């Protein structure tokens, strides 16, 4: 049995301002650093034997805070880097996490983003292929035990789609994960996955939500 703890990085100025920064290397802001510290405390006694992270700064900073508490140095993986949004990098986007724009607008944004990624960035199928190569190497190196993976919402959405499809989407087009939230997956010896918790941020204090 493997227990995979998926941690989205803490917030950044661009996340707070609703600016897309897929491969753009933006660091955590003060709130993001505080989120990382609270998440590190929440995972201190998780029993994790390794911690892997996207090589982008916002993830490395989050992983380093967690690694300090669990006693392991993060292993950097380029395969866990966020999707390249192409011409959309650095542009404002409508945040559909709060459900304030409606499904039609969300569908429109998804189609437009898809087209721009095809023309100038990274298509989702390429992202999924890249991410799963890295993910499978993590599983191969850890046949048992608990592992922490720090990465991005798009990366984790690809992994969740791989195992669960649209089962836990509740009508959305992708999995919305909050900054420094924890998503937990159990994978048994036969490779069957169970979703234990999704985008859990109950460990964050009110001022850091």
MDAnalysis code that builds the backbone (N, CA, C; Angstrom):
import MDAnalysis as mda
import numpy as np

u = mda.Universe.empty(627, n_residues=209, atom_resindex=np.repeat(np.arange(209), 3), trajectory=True)
u.add_TopologyAttr("name", ["N", "CA", "C"] * 209)
u.add_TopologyAttr("resid", np.arange(1, 210))
u.add_TopologyAttr("resname", ["UNK", "UNK", "UNK", "UNK", "UNK", "UNK", "UNK", "UNK", "UNK", "UNK", "UNK", "UNK", "UNK", "UNK", "UNK", "UNK", "UNK", "UNK", "UNK", "UNK", "UNK", "UNK", "UNK", "UNK", "UNK", "UNK", "UNK", "UNK", "UNK", "UNK", "UNK", "UNK", "UNK", "UNK", "UNK", "UNK", "UNK", "UNK", "UNK", "UNK", "UNK", "UNK", "UNK", "UNK", "UNK", "UNK", "UNK", "UNK", "UNK", "UNK", "UNK", "UNK", "UNK", "UNK", "UNK", "UNK", "UNK", "UNK", "UNK", "UNK", "UNK", "UNK", "UNK", "UNK", "UNK", "UNK", "UNK", "UNK", "UNK", "UNK", "UNK", "UNK", "UNK", "UNK", "UNK", "UNK", "UNK", "UNK", "UNK", "UNK", "UNK", "UNK", "UNK", "UNK", "UNK", "UNK", "UNK", "UNK", "UNK", "UNK", "UNK", "UNK", "UNK", "UNK", "UNK", "UNK", "UNK", "UNK", "UNK", "UNK", "UNK", "UNK", "UNK", "UNK", "UNK", "UNK", "UNK", "UNK", "UNK", "UNK", "UNK", "UNK", "UNK", "UNK", "UNK", "UNK", "UNK", "UNK", "UNK", "UNK", "UNK", "UNK", "UNK", "UNK", "UNK", "UNK", "UNK", "UNK", "UNK", "UNK", "UNK", "UNK", "UNK", "UNK", "UNK", "UNK", "UNK", "UNK", "UNK", "UNK", "UNK", "UNK", "UNK", "UNK", "UNK", "UNK", "UNK", "UNK", "UNK", "UNK", "UNK", "UNK", "UNK", "UNK", "UNK", "UNK", "UNK", "UNK", "UNK", "UNK", "UNK", "UNK", "UNK", "UNK", "UNK", "UNK", "UNK", "UNK", "UNK", "UNK", "UNK", "UNK", "UNK", "UNK", "UNK", "UNK", "UNK", "UNK", "UNK", "UNK", "UNK", "UNK", "UNK", "UNK", "UNK", "UNK", "UNK", "UNK", "UNK", "UNK", "UNK", "UNK", "UNK", "UNK", "UNK", "UNK", "UNK", "UNK", "UNK", "UNK", "UNK", "UNK", "UNK", "UNK", "UNK", "UNK", "UNK", "UNK", "UNK"])
u.atoms.positions = np.array([
    [0.843, -1.202, 0.000],
    [0.000, 0.000, 0.000],
    [0.878, 1.251, 0.000],
    [0.553, 2.176, -0.891],
    [1.243, 3.457, -0.935],
    [0.278, 4.583, -0.608],
    [0.754, 5.538, 0.171],
    [-0.043, 6.708, 0.530],
    [0.637, 7.925, -0.088],
    [-0.015, 8.523, -1.083],
    [0.538, 9.687, -1.777],
    [-0.156, 10.951, -1.289],
    [0.621, 11.870, -0.743],
    [0.106, 13.143, -0.256],
    [0.496, 14.225, -1.252],
    [-0.483, 14.757, -1.972],
    [-0.249, 15.749, -3.021],
    [-0.500, 17.141, -2.450],
    [0.527, 17.964, -2.445],
    [0.437, 19.313, -1.865],
    [0.623, 20.352, -2.962],
    [-0.401, 21.151, -3.193],
    [-0.211, 22.271, -4.116],
    [0.645, 23.323, -3.415],
    [1.481, 24.005, -4.185],
    [2.341, 25.050, -3.624],
    [1.524, 26.154, -2.960],
    [2.185, 26.927, -2.087],
    [1.530, 28.071, -1.459],
    [1.250, 29.182, -2.451],
    [0.508, 30.157, -2.020],
    [0.084, 31.222, -2.929],
    [1.225, 32.170, -3.278],
    [1.053, 32.876, -4.385],
    [2.024, 33.863, -4.876],
    [1.268, 35.150, -5.184],
    [2.012, 36.205, -5.474],
    [1.355, 37.458, -5.865],
    [0.509, 37.253, -7.113],
    [0.984, 36.429, -8.040],
    [0.233, 36.209, -9.272],
    [-1.023, 35.379, -9.032],
    [-0.957, 34.399, -8.136],
    [-2.170, 33.651, -7.785],
    [-3.195, 34.598, -7.187],
    [-2.754, 35.441, -6.267],
    [-3.663, 36.373, -5.599],
    [-4.273, 37.380, -6.565],
    [-3.520, 37.733, -7.608],
    [-4.002, 38.704, -8.597],
    [-4.666, 38.031, -9.799],
    [-4.813, 36.701, -9.736],
    [-5.421, 35.931, -10.818],
    [-4.683, 36.137, -12.137],
    [-3.361, 35.906, -12.079],
    [-2.507, 35.988, -13.252],
    [-1.939, 34.594, -13.521],
    [-2.027, 34.138, -14.759],
    [-1.511, 32.818, -15.104],
    [0.017, 32.818, -15.109],
    [0.598, 31.844, -14.427],
    [2.065, 31.764, -14.393],
    [2.524, 30.317, -14.426],
    [2.041, 29.596, -15.434],
    [2.401, 28.203, -15.582],
    [3.881, 27.919, -15.369],
    [4.732, 28.221, -16.368],
    [6.159, 27.945, -16.240],
    [6.942, 29.184, -15.809],
    [6.257, 30.324, -15.656],
    [6.920, 31.533, -15.179],
    [7.276, 31.337, -13.707],
    [8.534, 31.584, -13.360],
    [9.047, 31.188, -12.050],
    [8.837, 32.284, -11.004],
    [7.632, 32.324, -10.444],
    [7.260, 33.320, -9.433],
    [7.375, 32.688, -8.044],
    [8.041, 33.359, -7.087],
    [8.190, 32.787, -5.748],
    [6.929, 32.970, -4.897],
    [6.898, 32.304, -3.764],
    [5.819, 32.498, -2.801],
    [5.853, 33.929, -2.272],
    [4.683, 34.456, -1.938],
    [4.655, 35.716, -1.203],
    [4.596, 35.402, 0.299],
    [4.455, 36.427, 1.130],
    [4.479, 36.216, 2.580],
    [3.375, 35.262, 3.033],
    [2.197, 35.417, 2.460],
    [1.090, 34.518, 2.808],
    [1.410, 33.097, 2.375],
    [1.991, 32.940, 1.192],
    [2.360, 31.616, 0.710],
    [3.387, 30.955, 1.610],
    [4.342, 31.740, 2.108],
    [5.340, 31.203, 3.030],
    [4.682, 30.739, 4.331],
    [3.719, 31.522, 4.814],
    [3.004, 31.136, 6.032],
    [2.178, 29.873, 5.803],
    [1.550, 29.777, 4.633],
    [0.796, 28.560, 4.288],
    [1.720, 27.335, 4.276],
    [2.899, 27.501, 3.694],
    [3.853, 26.395, 3.620],
    [4.269, 25.942, 5.015],
    [4.484, 26.885, 5.906],
    [4.880, 26.542, 7.274],
    [3.763, 25.791, 7.995],
    [2.525, 26.231, 7.814],
    [1.400, 25.548, 8.461],
    [1.200, 24.144, 7.866],
    [1.409, 24.031, 6.571],
    [1.294, 22.719, 5.930],
    [2.403, 21.789, 6.408],
    [3.590, 22.336, 6.586],
    [4.710, 21.546, 7.102],
    [4.396, 20.992, 8.485],
    [3.782, 21.806, 9.326],
    [3.401, 21.334, 10.659],
    [2.344, 20.243, 10.575],
    [1.416, 20.396, 9.629],
    [0.347, 19.402, 9.475],
    [0.891, 18.059, 9.004],
    [2.005, 18.085, 8.267],
    [2.577, 16.851, 7.714],
    [3.770, 16.330, 8.513],
    [4.077, 16.998, 9.600],
    [5.259, 16.660, 10.402],
    [5.272, 15.200, 10.830],
    [4.112, 14.684, 11.196],
    [4.012, 13.303, 11.677],
    [3.337, 12.382, 10.667],
    [3.464, 12.707, 9.387],
    [2.814, 11.923, 8.332],
    [3.510, 10.580, 8.085],
    [4.745, 10.454, 8.549],
    [5.508, 9.240, 8.291],
    [6.073, 9.164, 6.887],
    [6.088, 10.297, 6.189],
    [6.589, 10.315, 4.804],
    [8.053, 9.921, 4.755],
    [8.400, 9.116, 3.765],
    [9.763, 8.623, 3.614],
    [10.547, 9.393, 2.567],
    [9.835, 10.150, 1.714],
    [10.472, 10.977, 0.696],
    [9.547, 12.131, 0.351],
    [10.143, 13.182, -0.216],
    [9.351, 14.300, -0.720],
    [9.903, 14.720, -2.082],
    [9.007, 14.776, -3.061],
    [9.349, 15.171, -4.423],
    [8.689, 16.515, -4.716],
    [9.303, 17.291, -5.608],
    [8.730, 18.594, -5.926],
    [9.023, 19.017, -7.363],
    [8.101, 19.791, -7.917],
    [8.364, 20.516, -9.161],
    [9.600, 21.378, -8.939],
    [10.359, 21.604, -9.993],
    [11.588, 22.390, -9.881],
    [11.353, 23.898, -9.895],
    [10.108, 24.357, -10.037],
    [9.824, 25.790, -10.004],
    [9.864, 26.298, -8.561],
    [10.296, 27.545, -8.399],
    [10.596, 28.100, -7.084],
    [9.442, 28.014, -6.093],
    [8.218, 28.298, -6.535],
    [7.092, 28.305, -5.603],
    [6.862, 26.923, -4.988],
    [7.157, 25.885, -5.741],
    [7.034, 24.527, -5.222],
    [8.237, 24.148, -4.362],
    [9.430, 24.530, -4.816],
    [10.639, 24.210, -4.057],
    [10.573, 24.842, -2.668],
    [10.121, 26.102, -2.586],
    [10.004, 26.771, -1.292],
    [9.020, 26.036, -0.384],
    [7.899, 25.628, -0.946],
    [6.893, 24.888, -0.171],
    [7.462, 23.559, 0.294],
    [8.134, 22.859, -0.613],
    [8.707, 21.547, -0.294],
    [9.825, 21.653, 0.739],
    [10.619, 22.708, 0.668],
    [11.703, 22.880, 1.631],
    [11.166, 23.079, 3.044],
    [10.066, 23.821, 3.160],
    [9.451, 24.013, 4.481],
    [8.971, 22.675, 5.042],
    [8.352, 21.865, 4.189],
    [7.865, 20.549, 4.615],
    [9.040, 19.613, 4.905],
    [10.029, 19.622, 4.015],
    [11.186, 18.759, 4.179],
    [11.935, 19.015, 5.473],
    [11.985, 20.275, 5.886],
    [12.651, 20.627, 7.142],
    [11.979, 19.953, 8.323],
    [10.644, 19.837, 8.272],
    [9.898, 19.240, 9.381],
    [9.939, 17.713, 9.365],
    [9.950, 17.108, 8.185],
    [9.929, 15.641, 8.120],
    [11.336, 15.042, 8.043],
    [12.335, 15.902, 7.868],
    [13.710, 15.421, 7.902],
    [14.245, 14.888, 6.593],
    [13.658, 15.339, 5.458],
    [14.134, 14.880, 4.153],
    [14.317, 16.072, 3.214],
    [15.366, 16.001, 2.396],
    [15.598, 17.033, 1.395],
    [14.734, 16.747, 0.177],
    [14.019, 17.743, -0.341],
    [13.154, 17.522, -1.516],
    [13.943, 17.089, -2.749],
    [13.353, 16.189, -3.507],
    [13.918, 15.724, -4.772],
    [13.230, 16.500, -5.898],
    [13.987, 17.282, -6.667],
    [13.416, 18.133, -7.710],
    [13.168, 17.326, -8.989],
    [11.999, 17.550, -9.604],
    [11.636, 16.851, -10.839],
    [11.049, 17.835, -11.850],
    [11.703, 17.963, -12.990],
    [11.197, 18.840, -14.054],
    [9.874, 18.329, -14.626],
    [9.634, 17.023, -14.525],
    [8.397, 16.444, -15.062],
    [7.165, 16.914, -14.307],
    [7.358, 17.489, -13.125],
    [6.233, 17.966, -12.309],
    [5.970, 19.462, -12.466],
    [6.683, 20.107, -13.405],
    [6.480, 21.539, -13.650],
    [5.090, 21.772, -14.246],
    [4.514, 22.928, -13.952],
    [3.172, 23.268, -14.426],
    [3.135, 23.366, -15.955],
    [1.933, 23.338, -16.519],
    [1.731, 23.456, -17.960],
    [2.216, 24.816, -18.459],
    [2.737, 24.837, -19.673],
    [3.148, 26.078, -20.323],
    [1.916, 26.701, -20.986],
    [1.493, 27.860, -20.494],
    [0.295, 28.519, -21.030],
    [0.574, 29.340, -22.287],
    [1.822, 29.373, -22.737],
    [2.139, 30.101, -23.961],
    [1.856, 31.588, -23.829],
    [1.104, 32.133, -24.804],
    [0.815, 33.574, -24.818],
    [0.019, 34.020, -23.589],
    [-0.582, 33.083, -22.882],
    [-1.388, 33.435, -21.708],
    [-0.542, 33.680, -20.461],
    [0.730, 33.292, -20.485],
    [1.596, 33.502, -19.323],
    [1.644, 34.997, -18.982],
    [1.396, 35.300, -17.709],
    [1.422, 36.687, -17.253],
    [0.146, 37.461, -17.503],
    [-0.888, 36.782, -18.042],
    [-2.171, 37.430, -18.318],
    [-3.181, 37.111, -17.206],
    [-4.102, 38.034, -16.994],
    [-5.159, 37.820, -16.002],
    [-6.126, 36.745, -16.497],
    [-6.685, 35.998, -15.561],
    [-7.673, 34.975, -15.888],
    [-8.835, 35.071, -14.918],
    [-9.974, 34.508, -15.309],
    [-11.131, 34.441, -14.411],
    [-10.982, 33.200, -13.527],
    [-10.983, 33.406, -12.226],
    [-10.820, 32.303, -11.283],
    [-12.157, 31.599, -11.095],
    [-12.252, 30.380, -11.621],
    [-13.503, 29.632, -11.548],
    [-13.618, 28.798, -10.269],
    [-12.604, 28.868, -9.410],
    [-12.654, 28.121, -8.147],
    [-13.850, 28.547, -7.296],
    [-14.223, 29.821, -7.378],
    [-15.299, 30.337, -6.527],
    [-16.679, 30.187, -7.157],
    [-16.740, 29.747, -8.398],
    [-18.019, 29.501, -9.050],
    [-18.853, 30.732, -9.301],
    [-18.220, 31.870, -9.513],
    [-18.982, 33.118, -9.643],
    [-19.239, 33.538, -11.087],
    [-18.717, 32.800, -12.069],
    [-18.882, 33.186, -13.462],
    [-19.849, 32.291, -14.235],
    [-20.191, 31.163, -13.685],
    [-21.116, 30.268, -14.363],
    [-20.418, 29.278, -15.273],
    [-21.106, 28.177, -15.579],
    [-20.525, 27.083, -16.354],
    [-20.262, 27.456, -17.808],
    [-21.104, 28.314, -18.390],
    [-20.916, 28.698, -19.788],
    [-19.617, 29.483, -19.962],
    [-19.358, 30.411, -19.055],
    [-18.126, 31.199, -19.124],
    [-16.918, 30.305, -18.880],
    [-17.048, 29.389, -17.944],
    [-15.945, 28.459, -17.664],
    [-15.641, 27.608, -18.893],
    [-16.670, 27.147, -19.579],
    [-16.482, 26.343, -20.793],
    [-15.791, 27.166, -21.875],
    [-16.240, 28.423, -22.051],
    [-15.641, 29.313, -23.044],
    [-14.160, 29.531, -22.755],
    [-13.830, 29.833, -21.481],
    [-12.435, 30.058, -21.104],
    [-11.591, 28.814, -21.355],
    [-12.135, 27.657, -21.048],
    [-11.403, 26.406, -21.252],
    [-11.096, 26.194, -22.730],
    [-12.077, 26.468, -23.608],
    [-11.851, 26.298, -25.056],
    [-10.797, 27.277, -25.586],
    [-10.882, 28.544, -25.157],
    [-9.931, 29.558, -25.612],
    [-8.522, 29.226, -25.122],
    [-8.425, 28.845, -23.855],
    [-7.114, 28.491, -23.301],
    [-6.525, 27.289, -24.040],
    [-7.371, 26.336, -24.362],
    [-6.919, 25.152, -25.096],
    [-6.321, 25.547, -26.443],
    [-7.002, 26.435, -27.161],
    [-6.535, 26.867, -28.477],
    [-5.193, 27.586, -28.371],
    [-5.069, 28.472, -27.399],
    [-3.822, 29.234, -27.248],
    [-2.667, 28.322, -26.837],
    [-2.942, 27.353, -25.970],
    [-1.892, 26.400, -25.587],
    [-1.438, 25.574, -26.792],
    [-2.381, 25.209, -27.646],
    [-2.037, 24.437, -28.840],
    [-1.117, 25.240, -29.760],
    [-1.368, 26.541, -29.853],
    [-0.623, 27.393, -30.779],
    [0.720, 27.852, -30.226],
    [0.796, 28.053, -28.899],
    [1.992, 28.709, -28.368],
    [2.569, 28.072, -27.108],
    [1.861, 27.122, -26.517],
    [2.326, 26.552, -25.261],
    [2.408, 25.039, -25.285],
    [1.761, 24.412, -24.312],
    [1.818, 22.956, -24.155],
    [0.402, 22.390, -24.115],
    [0.037, 21.545, -25.070],
    [-1.286, 20.914, -25.028],
    [-1.429, 20.031, -23.797],
    [-2.663, 19.853, -23.336],
    [-2.896, 19.058, -22.131],
    [-2.429, 17.617, -22.286],
    [-2.559, 17.069, -23.494],
    [-2.130, 15.677, -23.669],
    [-0.625, 15.543, -23.474],
    [0.133, 16.573, -23.864],
    [1.576, 16.556, -23.642],
    [1.906, 16.689, -22.165],
    [1.144, 17.558, -21.486],
    [1.314, 17.700, -20.036],
    [1.080, 16.373, -19.340],
    [-0.030, 15.720, -19.674],
    [-0.369, 14.458, -19.018],
    [0.709, 13.410, -19.254],
    [1.207, 13.319, -20.488],
    [2.249, 12.340, -20.801],
    [3.497, 12.610, -19.973],
    [3.900, 13.865, -19.914],
    [5.093, 14.253, -19.150],
    [4.926, 13.967, -17.668],
    [3.784, 14.381, -17.130],
    [3.526, 14.213, -15.697],
    [3.492, 12.741, -15.308],
    [2.839, 11.924, -16.114],
    [2.704, 10.507, -15.765],
    [4.036, 9.765, -15.847],
    [4.939, 10.222, -16.704],
    [6.279, 9.627, -16.722],
    [6.954, 9.863, -15.371],
    [6.890, 11.094, -14.880],
    [7.463, 11.404, -13.579],
    [6.748, 10.699, -12.444],
    [5.418, 10.678, -12.514],
    [4.603, 10.031, -11.481],
    [4.918, 8.542, -11.387],
    [5.013, 7.877, -12.520],
    [5.297, 6.444, -12.523],
    [6.694, 6.141, -11.992],
    [7.633, 7.054, -12.198],
    [8.973, 6.854, -11.640],
    [8.946, 6.982, -10.116],
    [8.090, 7.874, -9.602],
    [7.929, 7.997, -8.152],
    [7.344, 6.712, -7.573],
    [6.317, 6.178, -8.232],
    [5.693, 4.939, -7.766],
    [6.680, 3.779, -7.815],
    [7.485, 3.721, -8.882],
    [8.456, 2.637, -9.018],
    [9.512, 2.687, -7.917],
    [9.883, 3.898, -7.520],
    [10.905, 4.055, -6.482],
    [10.349, 3.878, -5.074],
    [9.015, 3.852, -4.959],
    [8.385, 3.768, -3.639],
    [7.244, 2.750, -3.673],
    [7.562, 1.459, -3.680],
    [6.522, 0.426, -3.759],
    [5.629, 0.360, -2.519],
    [6.109, 0.924, -1.415],
    [5.315, 0.956, -0.188],
    [5.611, 2.243, 0.567],
    [4.753, 2.565, 1.532],
    [5.000, 3.700, 2.402],
    [4.316, 4.978, 1.958],
    [4.714, 6.083, 2.609],
    [4.103, 7.394, 2.395],
    [5.076, 8.337, 1.703],
    [4.596, 9.019, 0.680],
    [5.410, 9.948, -0.101],
    [4.645, 11.258, -0.250],
    [5.357, 12.361, -0.155],
    [4.768, 13.682, -0.378],
    [5.228, 14.197, -1.736],
    [4.294, 14.736, -2.508],
    [4.611, 15.325, -3.813],
    [4.087, 16.763, -3.815],
    [4.968, 17.717, -4.066],
    [4.588, 19.134, -4.112],
    [4.622, 19.585, -5.567],
    [3.513, 20.076, -6.056],
    [3.462, 20.495, -7.458],
    [2.334, 21.505, -7.660],
    [1.764, 21.513, -8.850],
    [0.827, 22.544, -9.285],
    [-0.561, 21.962, -9.509],
    [-1.551, 22.841, -9.546],
    [-2.931, 22.417, -9.731],
    [-3.108, 21.637, -11.032],
    [-2.515, 22.128, -12.130],
    [-2.651, 21.449, -13.409],
    [-2.006, 20.077, -13.423],
    [-0.871, 19.962, -12.756],
    [-0.166, 18.677, -12.664],
    [-1.012, 17.668, -11.899],
    [-1.526, 18.085, -10.746],
    [-2.330, 17.171, -9.933],
    [-3.665, 16.845, -10.598],
    [-4.218, 17.790, -11.342],
    [-5.461, 17.527, -12.063],
    [-5.241, 16.407, -13.084],
    [-4.083, 16.406, -13.745],
    [-3.760, 15.340, -14.699],
    [-3.688, 13.986, -14.007],
    [-3.086, 13.945, -12.830],
    [-2.975, 12.691, -12.076],
    [-4.345, 12.216, -11.616],
    [-5.160, 13.141, -11.125],
    [-6.498, 12.775, -10.645],
    [-7.378, 12.288, -11.794],
    [-7.270, 12.935, -12.954],
    [-8.015, 12.473, -14.131],
    [-7.571, 11.062, -14.529],
    [-6.294, 10.804, -14.419],
    [-5.752, 9.498, -14.787],
    [-6.401, 8.384, -13.961],
    [-6.588, 8.627, -12.679],
    [-7.132, 7.597, -11.794],
    [-8.658, 7.620, -11.691],
    [-9.234, 8.817, -11.667],
    [-10.645, 8.936, -11.298],
    [-11.536, 9.566, -12.373],
    [-10.942, 10.007, -13.479],
    [-11.749, 10.653, -14.507],
    [-12.504, 11.845, -13.941],
    [-13.787, 11.926, -14.252],
    [-14.609, 13.046, -13.788],
    [-15.410, 12.702, -12.530],
    [-15.081, 11.586, -11.887],
    [-15.873, 11.083, -10.755],
    [-16.078, 12.118, -9.670],
    [-15.051, 12.886, -9.338],
    [-15.128, 13.811, -8.210],
    [-15.134, 15.273, -8.641],
    [-15.524, 15.525, -9.880],
    [-15.470, 16.887, -10.415],
    [-16.701, 17.731, -10.088],
    [-17.825, 17.092, -9.831],
    [-19.076, 17.819, -9.549],
    [-19.419, 18.822, -10.648],
    [-19.246, 18.384, -11.903],
    [-19.630, 19.224, -13.032],
    [-18.555, 20.152, -13.543],
    [-17.411, 20.243, -12.854],
    [-16.329, 21.112, -13.306],
    [-15.540, 20.432, -14.422],
    [-14.700, 21.209, -15.096],
    [-13.915, 20.664, -16.204],
    [-12.522, 20.218, -15.760],
    [-12.103, 20.608, -14.574],
    [-10.811, 20.169, -14.039],
    [-10.868, 20.238, -12.515],
    [-9.886, 19.650, -11.877],
    [-9.857, 19.609, -10.414],
    [-9.268, 20.910, -9.860],
    [-10.086, 21.637, -9.108],
    [-9.652, 22.892, -8.491],
    [-8.989, 22.584, -7.146],
    [-7.727, 22.923, -6.988],
    [-7.011, 22.672, -5.743],
    [-6.536, 23.993, -5.139],
    [-6.816, 24.193, -3.872],
    [-6.442, 25.427, -3.193],
    [-4.941, 25.453, -2.885],
    [-4.354, 26.659, -2.794],
    [-2.942, 26.749, -2.410],
    [-2.667, 26.044, -1.083],
    [-1.621, 25.253, -1.079],
    [-1.182, 24.477, 0.089],
    [-2.252, 23.513, 0.606],
    [-3.185, 23.125, -0.261],
    [-4.144, 22.080, 0.113],
    [-3.472, 20.723, -0.009],
    [-4.032, 19.740, 0.697],
    [-3.511, 18.378, 0.671],
    [-4.558, 17.457, 0.040],
    [-4.155, 16.738, -0.981],
    [-4.986, 15.709, -1.604],
    [-4.308, 14.368, -1.363],
    [-5.064, 13.402, -0.876],
    [-4.468, 12.124, -0.476],
    [-5.030, 10.974, -1.303],
    [-4.123, 10.179, -1.858],
    [-4.482, 9.013, -2.658],
    [-3.831, 7.767, -2.065],
    [-4.612, 6.725, -1.859],
    [-4.069, 5.422, -1.480],
    [-4.033, 4.536, -2.718],
    [-2.907, 3.886, -2.963],
    [-2.767, 2.947, -4.078],
    [-2.363, 1.592, -3.511],
    [-3.194, 0.579, -3.739],
    [-2.886, -0.741, -3.184],
    [-1.870, -1.479, -4.059],
    [-1.519, -2.680, -3.649],
    [-0.480, -3.437, -4.349],
    [-0.893, -3.854, -5.757],
    [-2.195, -3.803, -6.042],
    [-2.688, -4.126, -7.380],
    [-2.772, -2.907, -8.284],
    [-2.427, -1.734, -7.732],
    [-2.468, -0.503, -8.512],
    [-3.794, 0.235, -8.451],
    [-4.758, -0.260, -7.663],
    [-6.052, 0.412, -7.532],
    [-5.915, 1.626, -6.616],
    [-6.473, 2.745, -7.055],
    [-6.357, 3.993, -6.302],
    [-7.672, 4.367, -5.639],
    [-7.581, 4.887, -4.432],
    [-8.727, 5.422, -3.696],
    [-8.423, 6.849, -3.282],
    [-9.385, 7.740, -3.504],
    [-9.225, 9.136, -3.109],
    [-9.688, 9.296, -1.668],
    [-8.769, 9.659, -0.786],
    [-9.071, 9.785, 0.636],
    [-9.539, 11.196, 0.985],
    [-8.873, 12.185, 0.444],
    [-9.299, 13.583, 0.643],
    [-8.859, 14.395, -0.566],
    [-9.629, 15.446, -0.840],
    [-9.405, 16.267, -2.025],
    [-9.348, 17.737, -1.639],
    [-8.230, 18.392, -1.948],
    [-8.050, 19.831, -1.691],
    [-8.402, 20.196, -0.258],
    [-7.863, 19.441, 0.687],
    [-8.108, 19.674, 2.119],
    [-7.195, 20.804, 2.604],
    [-7.790, 21.914, 3.028],
    [-6.997, 23.008, 3.571],
    [-7.439, 23.355, 4.988],
    [-7.971, 22.358, 5.687],
    [-8.448, 22.570, 7.060],
    [-7.311, 22.845, 8.029],
    [-6.063, 22.538, 7.616],
    [-4.906, 22.781, 8.485],
    [-4.449, 24.239, 8.451],
    [-4.974, 25.023, 7.521],
    [-4.565, 26.431, 7.404],
    [-5.402, 27.310, 8.325],
    [-4.754, 28.269, 8.949],
    [-5.462, 29.224, 9.795],
    [-6.320, 30.142, 8.931],
    [-7.290, 30.778, 9.550],
    [-8.254, 31.598, 8.797],
    [-7.574, 32.699, 7.987],
    [-6.529, 33.300, 8.538],
    [-5.867, 34.394, 7.822],
    [-5.031, 33.897, 6.648],
    [-4.784, 32.598, 6.594],
    [-3.980, 32.049, 5.512],
    [-4.774, 31.209, 4.514],
    [-6.106, 31.251, 4.602],
    [-6.934, 30.550, 3.630],
    [-6.927, 31.291, 2.288],
])
